[in-house]
Amino acid sequence: MKLGTMILAATLALASSTVFASSCPKHMKAIDAALPNAKLNATQMADVKKLRADGETFHKAGKHAESMEALTKAEKLLGI
């Protein structure tokens, strides 16, 4: 692989991490706002809360792809 290609790949990887990092809190806020009015059964509500908590934990650990995966699953359960 050429040096320029490697630099571009590294730059894109860092940029995508930054994008995920800045969007995690937005997704957490959206989930928090939707929870009070959610029409979910107890199991679904517990799943959403766990996914939301996992998303925040991953975010704080710098694992933004994992955070977004958990938060996206929570949003899907909430229908947002």
Secondary structure, DSSP 8 states (H G I E B T S, - for coil): --HHHHHHHHHHHHHHHHHHHHHHHHHHHHHHHHGGG----HHHHHHHHHHHHHHHHHHHTT-HHHHHHHHHHHHHHHT-
